Amino acid sequence: MKKRTAGIIGLLDETYGTDTRCYLTHQNAGELLIATILSAQCTDARVNIVTEELFRKYPDMQAFADADVKELEQDIHSTGFYHSKAKNIIACAKLICEKYGGEVPSEIEELTKLPGVGRKTANVIRGNIYDIPSVVVDTHVKRISRRLGLTKESDPEKVEYDLMKELPKDHWILYNMQIITFGRQICHARNPKCEKCFLTEYCLEKK
């Protein structure tokens, strides 16, 4: 591991700890999958409010597979993009029930073939549920990793591969959680709080 990367990781661990708790409330792989699909262009806080009732109404993958699309749209309306999300959730649940017996698969090739599931969602499942080292690239991770000089790429998949080279495996899923917190609290896309930043020595855009 490069000295620069080690310094960044050390400061992140010191500031945020090494607890790999996911921000999306879930009890199993199916719930995390649905919650992650809903989290696109929506805050985790809003998703957690919606899923509290949603998971009572639809307790398993078969219940989502049998859901009425218009009714599900109303159930998830406040998360935004509810037409496509409802359609993808039902299609995804049907495929999981038909092909995998209602159990969410763990292989990235199988996960990314599910409707509405890209590499980001797949890696959330792999890292949080199946304990498979996985790098999750969301908007915070892409933006801040570029600012920290850990990647020069803009394409999320290329950023993912760069971070796989830079970060030790035991920090792959942890880095995502730490950076989400860092991005929300300090390193905003616009008007970052540079005066409060503990990573300024590594930032390529420090002011």
N, C-alpha and C positions, 0 to 999 in steps of 0.2 A: 504494500500500500504506500502511495506517495506521501511524503511528509505533509504536504499541503492538505490532502484529503484527511489524513489522520488528525490534523489540527482542527479541521471543520467538525469532524465527527466527535472529537473530544469535547468541544465546546457545546455541541448540541446535546450530548449525553449529560454533561454537567448542568445544563440549563433545564432540560426537559425530562431527564431520566431515561430509563430504558424499558418502560412499560409499553408493551405492544397492544394496548387496548384500542379496539376499533371505535370510531366515533358514531357509527351507525348501530343503533340498537338491534340486536338479533339474538335468536336462540339456536339457530342451526344454519346450515348452508343455504337452504332454500330461502329463508328470510333475509339473509345477507345479500343473496342474489337479487331478490326483488327490491330491497332497499337501495342497492347500488344502482340499479336501473333507474329508480325514481330520483336518485341524487343528481342526475345529469341536469345541469343548469338550475340547480335548486340547492338550498343550504341543507346540511345534515340535520340541523335543528328542526326545520320544517318537515323533512322526511320522517324524523323520529316521532313527531306529533301525529302525522298521518298513519304511520305503520302501527302505532299503538292500537288503534281500532281496526285497522286493515287486517292484521294478523289474527285478530279474534274472529273476524268475519270469514276469513279464508285461512284456515289452520294448516293447510298443507298444499303441496303442488297440485294434487288432483282438484282441490277446491278452486284454485286459480285457473286450471285448465278448463273447468266447467263454468267459469264465470261468464256472465253476460257483459259484452264489451261496453255497452252504453252505461250499465250500472257501475262497472269498474272505473270508467272515465269519471263518473261523478265522485266516486270514492277517493280518487287520486287527483282530482281537479286542481287543488291548490299547489301541487308540485310543478305545474307548468307542462307544456307539451304532452298533455294527457291523452290525446288521440293516439299518437305513436307509441307512447309508453304502455297504454292499456293493450293495444294490439300486440306489441312485442311480449309483454308479460304473459298473455294468454297463449300465444304461439310457443313461447319458450317453455312454459309449464306443460303444454301438451306434448312437446318433443321429449322433455325430461321424463314424463310419465310413460310415454310409448316406447322410448328407446332405452331408458336407464332405470325403469322401475320406480320412478319418483325420486330417485337420489341424484343430486347434482354431481356431475362428473368432476374429476380432479385434473385431468390432462388439458393443457392449454389448447391443443388442437380441437378437442371435443367441445370445450367451453366456448371458443370463438366461433363455432358453427351454430351456436344457439342464437335465435333472433334477439337483436338488441344488445348482444354481448360482444364487446371488443376486448382488446388486450388489457386495458385498464381494469375493467370489471373482472375479467378472468384472473388477473393477478391479485386482485383484492380477495377473491375466493380462495385461491391457492395459498396465499400467504397467511390469511386470517383463520381459515377453516382447516386446511390440510397441512399447515406448517411446512409448506414447500417454499424455500427461499424465492421471493418474487419482488421485482421492482415495479411499483405502481407509479405511473406518470400521469398526474393530473395537472391542472393549470398552475398550481403553486409550485409543484416539483419542476415542471418545465421552465418556468420563469426564473425561479431562484437558483436552480442548478446552472443556468446560463450566467446569471449574475455572479455566481461563485466560481465560475470557470471550470466546472466539472464536465461541461459539454458545450459545444458550439452549435449543436443541432437544434432545429425547430420541430422536426417531425417526431412525435411522441415515441414511436418505436425505435428510432435511432437514438433518442435520449435514453431510453430504457437500456439499450445495449451499451452505451457509454457508461452509464451508472453501474451496470453489472461488472464492468471492468474496473471502475474506480472504487467501489464500495465493497467492504468485506461482506460475505453472505449473511452473517448474523445481523447485519444492519440493513438489509435490503428492504424489508417491510417496515422496520422501525424508522428508517430515514424518511419514508413517506409521511408517517404520523408526526414526526418531529417537524418536518418542513411545512405541513399543513398548519400546525400551531404557530410556527414562526411567521408564515405568510399572513395568517389572520391577525396576529398581534403586532407585527413589526414591518415585515417586508411586503407591503401592499404593492399592487401593480402600479398604482398611481400614488404619488406622495408617500413613499415609504418613510418610516420613522427612523431615519439613519442615525439620529442623535441617541436613539435607544438601542441601537443594534450592537450585538456582541460579536458579530462576524465581519465588521468593517475592514479588518486587515486582509480579509480574503476576497472582498467584493471588488469586482471590476468596474462597477458603476457608482462607487461611493462618491458622495458630494462633499 
